[in-house]
Amino acid sequence: MRTSQAWDATSRNEYEMTNTDRHPAISRDAKAWRDAAGVKHTEALRLIEDPLHQGILGDRIVVRDLLRVLEEHPIIGSRHSSTVFGRRGLMDDEPMVHELSADLLRETLLAVEFLRMFTPVSASDQHERNEVGSYTLKHMAEELLGRTVGGYLPNGALIWAAAVLGLPIRESGDAGESRNVTVYLLREEVDFMRAGHPVRIGRRNGAHFQPPGHARLTAVIERASNGDPFDDELTIPVQARPAWSPFHVWLSEQSGRDGFEGRFASDYLAGVNASDHRPAASGKDLLEILRDVRIDPEFLAAAKALVAEYEVTSSRG
């Protein structure tokens, strides 16, 4: 089984254009796409300069890098892979380089933004719990990107996007067994997105594990889907995840206790991880959270007992 841990083909942002000048990087990308896709230069320029293709959550993806991935990436590159990588993923009938189109470029570049939305994983995060299949991510991306990709995203576009970003990926199963790859992303953030359509996500009360780029990306996609400019939406901050409160840390540590107190702490922690509710900032905040939750009297009593215990413990020290 071949694995790519952090292969990065992405150049730094080269895009900068005034009303009178076109940056040479744009022209070089347009020429590369023209030659690879077999389209007219004016069509290639229009595609490269599309506002949605200039980078929403990071630098503009250099199209020459994107094309180079199809040859050089250790998992999907034609120089290294014994299988054909195409629109459907690995083990396809037609190589991706023969399928190039304006739609495919749009799909891949927006798949890049979907993946950029998540917190980058560290080497220590690359374990089984954080493994997500490309086909699962493809469906999540389709729901979020909506009309900007016509409601459909090829599995191959998602994989291509992960490869050009240098995300840690590996083939799903043994070599030659699956069209899919496994991508490493933080499980809690992926689970936040599993709620489905953003309308349903909006009904959740917890946002601690909302992917950092979610607010900006969804705002841009909504504007773009309606044909509206989205310059203001590009200034929406990428959210940094807040630190756990001392009370939350202490309460989480009680999950191993016997009795209702331990069971309550375990249920509370599961609710935070599932984004059902926010992490408690204090004992008082925990009781506020519980007002909106159906809870058995025994568990409510356990919660109040834990709050009282924490207040005594923290006052000592």
Protein Blocks (a to p, Z undefined) as FASTA:
>chain_A
ZZdfbbcfbdcdfbdcdfkbccfklmmmmmmmmmmnopafklmmmmmmpmklnojkbccd
dfklmmmmmmmpmklpmklpcbdcdfkoghifbdfklmgcfklmmmmmmmmmmmmmpccd
dfklmcfklgccfklmmmmmmmmnmmmnnopacfklmmmmmmmnopacddehjehiafbd
cddddfklmmmmmnopfklmmmpmbfklgcfklmmmmmmmmmmmnopafklmmmpccddd
ddddfklmmmmmmmmpgcjklmmmmmmmmmmmnomaccdfbfklmmmmmmmpccdfklmm
mmmmmmmmmmmmmmmZZ
